[in-house]
């Protein structure tokens, strides 16, 4: 089911609406990371002055860069999905209109206010649960594969919930994506986020997959 949804979704990431959304989400994500970098640099600078630590200039910039790179492992996915959530209706509506016109005709737009709530909830869940799991991530480093396994399992659940929240409210009378399928959808999305360059397309590809999981796996697409 998930593989079928992924294959059906792939051509749709080149849809005009998907390209517009990709540009918007990438620019907003980069803006958030730029603001984060500035905020972290200001924090490092303030700590250095407060405690009288030596160094500055390049040392502060290097410390800030290391923190941003470390945080990026988690925050890129959280930020990109949150930005995607703000405009998800655009790509979801385009996929439904292209492949499932009957469903598109009956869809209920989510609206910006609700999308913002979903986006904020997504960020809070992602950061919160991954911070709680951080001690386990560190402890499992000695196993070689345990950390990545736990990361994928946890984030598959979180991504599956995020993606379901994007598509299901448009069709309140439609049966929701089953829990097992939702987790597999999240796992496929989490794997996409691990692949360099592909991770830039992961939010849009994942949203298109979610549409197919909601509609396409139950009946032959129109």
Secondary structure as GFF3:
##gff-version 3
##sequence-region A 1 222
A	DSSP	alpha_helix	2	10	.	.	.	ID=ss1
A	DSSP	three_ten_helix	11	14	.	.	.	ID=ss2
A	DSSP	alpha_helix	16	51	.	.	.	ID=ss3
A	DSSP	alpha_helix	58	99	.	.	.	ID=ss4
A	DSSP	alpha_helix	101	106	.	.	.	ID=ss5
A	DSSP	alpha_helix	112	139	.	.	.	ID=ss6
A	DSSP	three_ten_helix	140	143	.	.	.	ID=ss7
A	DSSP	alpha_helix	146	167	.	.	.	ID=ss8
A	DSSP	three_ten_helix	168	171	.	.	.	ID=ss9
A	DSSP	alpha_helix	179	193	.	.	.	ID=ss10
A	DSSP	alpha_helix	198	211	.	.	.	ID=ss11
A	DSSP	pi_helix	212	216	.	.	.	ID=ss12
###
